[in-house]
Amino acid sequence: MTSFLTHRQRVHDDALPLHRRHSALRTCLTEFAPYGLRATYHHLTLSARMPRRLEADPESLVRAVEELHEARVLRTARAEQYGARRRAEKRAGQRSPTGPSPWWQPDWREPWPNDAWRHDPFLHPALDLPGYVRRQNALLDGVELPGCPACGETGAPVALSTGDGTAELCPGCARVLRPCPCGRPHSYEPELRVGWSRIWQREHMTGAGEPDPHWPGRRGRARIERLVAYRPACFLA
């Protein structure tokens, strides 16, 4: 069985070849990835300034795994609190959970409002991972926070036609703020596709660990405006 902490130690182990330390980081992401594996990896390449050639800055791997670890500690503590509360409720005869579902356990029977992050790893909050986890925990506590629930963006939403109506997406991270009024679920795919292998090899980064301004084309709101809505097969009538 994989262990996040075991593979975190491997990322830190400078006696290992860089490709093995990099693979250990990927294994950590299979254990915990708040934005989804691909989008979380893309986020870490930016926040940790991971260059295209890891030999130029091996410590970028450590910065990446430590940001991920800090966020995971926050999530784990909150999950333990939730688990303790549920056990107490069950002992009291309350079999069904009270209150909203925890953000780390989405209801897969319903469309995920952050669905676009899975299809386009470039669309995710600009928040660091601990900041994102703290924001989600606060919302779970009922705290009223301004802007997009995921990233806090307060700009005008992007209106996107679904073919059945119009949905509104966050202009910062493409989270669905208002679903299509037709009442049927939709998902969102990028018009500009980027292969996972290219992201994994950090083609979007320069040798100095900065985002390449010429790759992969449209960014931000302009990229979100070109998303294509479709109805997932599992929800087709």
C-alpha positions as CSV (number, residue, x, y, z in Angstrom):
1,M,0.0,0.0,0.0
2,T,1.3,3.4,-0.9
3,S,2.1,5.9,1.9
4,F,2.1,9.7,1.5
5,L,4.6,10.2,4.2
6,T,6.9,7.4,2.9
7,H,7.0,9.0,-0.6
8,R,7.4,12.5,0.9
9,Q,10.6,11.2,2.5
10,R,11.8,10.0,-0.9
11,V,11.2,13.4,-2.4
12,H,13.5,14.8,0.2
13,D,16.2,12.1,-0.3
14,D,18.9,13.8,-2.3
15,A,20.7,10.5,-2.6
16,L,18.0,9.2,-5.0
17,P,18.1,10.0,-8.7
18,L,15.9,13.0,-9.6
19,H,13.5,11.0,-11.7
20,R,12.7,8.8,-8.7
21,R,12.2,11.8,-6.5
22,H,9.9,13.2,-9.1
23,S,8.0,9.9,-9.3
24,A,7.6,9.9,-5.6
25,L,6.0,13.3,-5.8
26,R,3.5,11.9,-8.3
27,T,2.7,9.1,-5.9
28,C,2.0,11.7,-3.2
29,L,-0.4,13.3,-5.6
30,T,-2.3,10.0,-6.0
31,E,-2.9,10.1,-2.3
32,F,-3.9,13.8,-2.0
33,A,-4.6,16.3,-4.8
34,P,-7.1,19.0,-3.9
35,Y,-7.4,20.3,-7.5
36,G,-7.3,16.8,-9.0
37,L,-4.0,15.1,-9.9
38,R,-3.2,16.9,-13.1
39,A,-4.3,20.3,-12.0
40,T,-2.6,20.0,-8.6
41,Y,0.6,19.0,-10.3
42,H,0.4,22.0,-12.7
43,H,-0.2,24.2,-9.7
44,L,2.8,22.9,-7.9
45,T,5.1,23.4,-10.9
46,L,4.1,27.1,-10.7
47,S,4.2,27.6,-7.0
48,A,7.4,25.7,-6.5
49,R,9.0,27.1,-9.6
50,M,9.9,23.7,-11.0
51,P,12.1,24.2,-14.1
52,R,11.8,22.2,-17.2
53,R,15.1,20.5,-16.3
54,L,15.0,19.5,-12.6
55,E,18.7,19.4,-12.4
56,A,18.6,23.2,-12.5
57,D,16.7,23.3,-9.1
58,P,16.3,20.0,-7.4
59,E,14.9,21.7,-4.3
60,S,11.8,22.7,-6.2
61,L,10.6,19.1,-5.6
62,V,11.0,19.7,-1.9
63,R,9.1,23.0,-2.1
64,A,6.3,21.2,-4.0
65,V,5.9,18.3,-1.7
66,E,6.0,20.5,1.4
67,E,3.2,22.7,0.2
68,L,1.2,19.5,-0.6
69,H,2.0,18.1,2.9
70,E,0.9,21.3,4.7
71,A,-2.4,21.2,2.9
72,R,-2.8,17.5,3.6
73,V,-2.2,18.0,7.4
74,L,-5.0,20.6,7.5
75,R,-7.4,18.3,5.5
76,T,-6.5,15.3,7.7
77,A,-7.2,17.1,10.9
78,R,-10.5,18.3,9.6
79,A,-11.4,14.8,8.4
80,E,-10.6,13.3,11.8
81,Q,-13.0,15.9,13.4
82,Y,-15.7,15.0,11.0
83,G,-15.2,11.3,11.6
84,A,-15.5,11.8,15.4
85,R,-18.7,13.8,14.9
86,R,-20.2,11.1,12.7
87,R,-19.4,8.4,15.2
88,A,-21.0,10.4,17.9
89,E,-24.1,10.9,15.8
90,K,-24.4,7.2,15.0
91,R,-24.2,6.3,18.7
92,A,-27.0,8.8,19.2
93,G,-29.1,7.0,16.5
94,Q,-28.5,9.6,13.8
95,R,-27.6,7.4,10.8
96,S,-27.7,10.0,8.1
97,P,-25.1,12.8,8.1
98,T,-26.3,16.2,9.2
99,G,-25.2,19.4,7.5
100,P,-23.3,19.6,4.2
101,S,-21.1,16.9,2.8
102,P,-17.4,17.4,3.5
103,W,-15.7,19.1,0.6
104,W,-13.1,16.3,0.3
105,Q,-15.9,13.7,-0.3
106,P,-17.9,15.0,-3.3
107,D,-21.1,13.2,-4.2
108,W,-20.2,11.4,-7.4
109,R,-23.8,11.1,-8.3
110,E,-23.9,14.8,-8.9
111,P,-21.8,16.9,-11.4
112,W,-18.7,18.2,-9.7
113,P,-18.8,22.1,-9.8
114,N,-15.0,22.0,-10.4
115,D,-15.3,19.6,-13.3
116,A,-13.3,21.9,-15.7
117,W,-10.1,21.3,-13.6
118,R,-10.1,17.7,-14.5
119,H,-10.4,18.4,-18.2
120,D,-8.1,21.4,-18.4
121,P,-5.3,21.3,-15.7
122,F,-4.6,25.0,-16.4
123,L,-7.9,26.0,-14.9
124,H,-7.6,25.8,-11.1
125,P,-7.5,28.4,-8.3
126,A,-4.5,30.6,-7.9
127,L,-4.5,30.0,-4.1
128,D,-1.8,28.0,-2.6
129,L,-3.0,24.6,-1.5
130,P,-3.1,25.3,2.3
131,G,-5.1,28.5,1.5
132,Y,-7.5,26.5,-0.6
133,V,-8.0,23.9,2.2
134,R,-8.5,26.6,4.8
135,R,-11.1,28.3,2.6
136,Q,-13.0,25.1,2.1
137,N,-13.0,24.3,5.8
138,A,-14.3,27.8,6.6
139,L,-17.1,27.4,4.1
140,L,-17.9,24.0,5.7
141,D,-18.2,25.8,9.0
142,G,-20.8,28.2,7.5
143,V,-18.5,31.2,7.2
144,E,-19.7,33.6,4.5
145,L,-16.8,34.4,2.2
146,P,-16.9,36.7,-0.7
147,G,-16.5,35.6,-4.3
148,C,-16.1,32.2,-5.9
149,P,-16.3,29.4,-3.3
150,A,-13.2,27.8,-4.7
151,C,-10.9,30.8,-5.3
152,G,-12.5,34.0,-4.0
153,E,-12.6,35.7,-7.4
154,T,-15.2,38.5,-7.4
155,G,-15.1,39.4,-11.1
156,A,-18.1,39.1,-13.4
157,P,-18.8,35.4,-14.2
158,V,-18.2,34.0,-17.7
159,A,-21.6,33.2,-19.4
160,L,-21.2,29.9,-21.3
161,S,-23.7,28.4,-23.6
162,T,-24.5,24.7,-23.0
163,G,-26.8,24.3,-25.9
164,D,-29.7,23.9,-23.4
165,G,-29.2,27.3,-21.8
166,T,-26.5,29.4,-20.2
167,A,-24.2,28.5,-17.3
168,E,-22.1,30.9,-15.3
169,L,-18.5,30.0,-14.5
170,C,-15.9,31.7,-12.3
171,P,-13.6,33.9,-14.4
172,G,-10.7,32.9,-12.3
173,C,-10.9,29.1,-12.0
174,A,-13.9,28.0,-14.1
175,R,-15.9,26.6,-11.2
176,V,-19.6,26.5,-12.0
177,L,-21.3,29.3,-10.1
178,R,-24.7,28.9,-11.6
179,P,-25.5,25.7,-13.5
180,C,-27.5,25.6,-16.7
181,P,-31.2,26.4,-15.9
182,C,-32.3,23.4,-17.9
183,G,-31.7,21.3,-14.8
184,R,-29.6,18.7,-16.6
185,P,-26.0,18.3,-15.7
186,H,-23.2,19.4,-18.0
187,S,-19.5,19.0,-18.1
188,Y,-16.9,21.3,-19.7
189,E,-13.9,20.5,-22.0
190,P,-11.2,22.8,-23.3
191,E,-11.1,23.9,-26.9
192,L,-7.4,24.1,-26.5
193,R,-6.2,20.6,-25.3
194,V,-2.8,20.0,-23.7
195,G,-1.5,16.5,-23.4
196,W,-0.7,15.2,-19.9
197,S,2.8,14.1,-20.9
198,R,3.6,17.7,-21.9
199,I,2.5,19.0,-18.6
200,W,4.3,16.2,-16.7
201,Q,7.5,17.2,-18.6
202,R,6.9,20.8,-17.7
203,E,6.9,22.1,-21.2
204,H,5.0,25.1,-19.9
205,M,7.9,26.1,-17.7
206,T,11.2,27.8,-18.6
207,G,14.7,26.6,-17.6
208,A,14.6,29.2,-14.8
209,G,11.4,27.9,-13.3
210,E,9.1,30.6,-14.6
211,P,5.9,30.0,-16.7
212,D,6.6,30.2,-20.4
213,P,4.6,33.2,-21.5
214,H,4.3,31.8,-25.0
215,W,2.8,28.4,-24.0
216,P,0.1,27.0,-24.3
217,G,-1.8,30.0,-25.8
218,R,-4.9,31.5,-24.3
219,R,-5.0,31.8,-20.5
220,G,-7.4,33.0,-17.8
221,R,-10.8,34.3,-18.7
222,A,-10.1,34.0,-22.5
223,R,-9.4,30.3,-22.0
224,I,-12.6,29.8,-19.9
225,E,-14.7,31.5,-22.6
226,R,-13.6,28.8,-25.1
227,L,-14.7,25.9,-23.0
228,V,-17.2,23.5,-24.7
229,A,-20.1,22.2,-22.6
230,Y,-21.4,18.7,-23.1
231,R,-23.6,16.2,-21.2
232,P,-21.7,13.3,-19.8
233,A,-22.8,9.9,-21.0
234,C,-23.5,8.8,-17.4
235,F,-26.2,11.5,-17.1
236,L,-27.8,11.1,-20.5
237,A,-31.5,10.1,-20.3
